[in-house]
């Protein structure tokens, strides 16, 4: 005999509603064009009445907006298009060896406000640096339009991060170890700050173009060219973070044991050949020259610049061939400074991958440049916070209905 516990039916109903709210919100967020309630019902397999009730709840909670429809010339009452809520926003922050960034995105994936402040933060003091980042964040939040609701905040950092503990364990290029950024970020944020690896978060901007909206690539290795080289692996649109969240450190793959010393303590790491500092030094350029100046020198026939790019492409081929042989992903996405140099390194890199990757005979690896604004880690941090809302809209609605303490 089956025993039904008191309240079990209510719990199942609440769970079903929660799942359906998430399904409807995800469907609207992923749509290329604003769908109507009828479109949502058809896409989710629910009745029109059920879809309408769920949509109404999401509209009332600000997670969906009813938007104006373009004139169609058809007879009858037009259906009301739906879009992700423009008042729900998230804050993404980034502290890297070459910049500080703060960026606010809304649930449609649009940049609402941003600040990007270049600077040399190598071997910087985390206290003043994070205080400055806090000032940028506070200024940004102060510019938000009336009615905006902050869903969450994230901080992208170039190193090994304990996400659950809120601790930056080590960031060699910043010179930071055992830092708790939330305690140093002043003034304090009104929501919890969630840390993340810069390359992992930047890779999210390739995997999705807006919250819950898939990007052009679902399986790829992402390389973030900054002062050094960060890396991430994405499979099925999700970042593969490993058992401790530390997977993807391609920049510290050894391409030559007898190579130059790395800040991490090893030798011959990929970033000693393909990182921005290493590339500029090999080309005889100052640190502040940037990848565009390097590309210009290559175009002008500068031998040192060409040799630096060729050496970087060789090192990338050695490191990435091993990664692709192990992971079986079809695409390499170059971001940051490597993205700006993609046209220069791609010919040699694709040639080397075709020769070194075992499966290349049947499927040649592709090398593409990431699109988007600088400080992609900040964008990814905001996307992660918004994705959490899309995954559990019922929790957001319940919190919105609760009176403040």
Order of alpha helices (4+ residues) and beta strands (2+ residues): alpha-alpha-alpha-beta-beta-beta-beta-beta-alpha-beta-beta-beta-beta-alpha-beta-alpha-beta-beta-beta-beta-beta-alpha-alpha-alpha-alpha-beta-alpha-alpha-beta-alpha-alpha
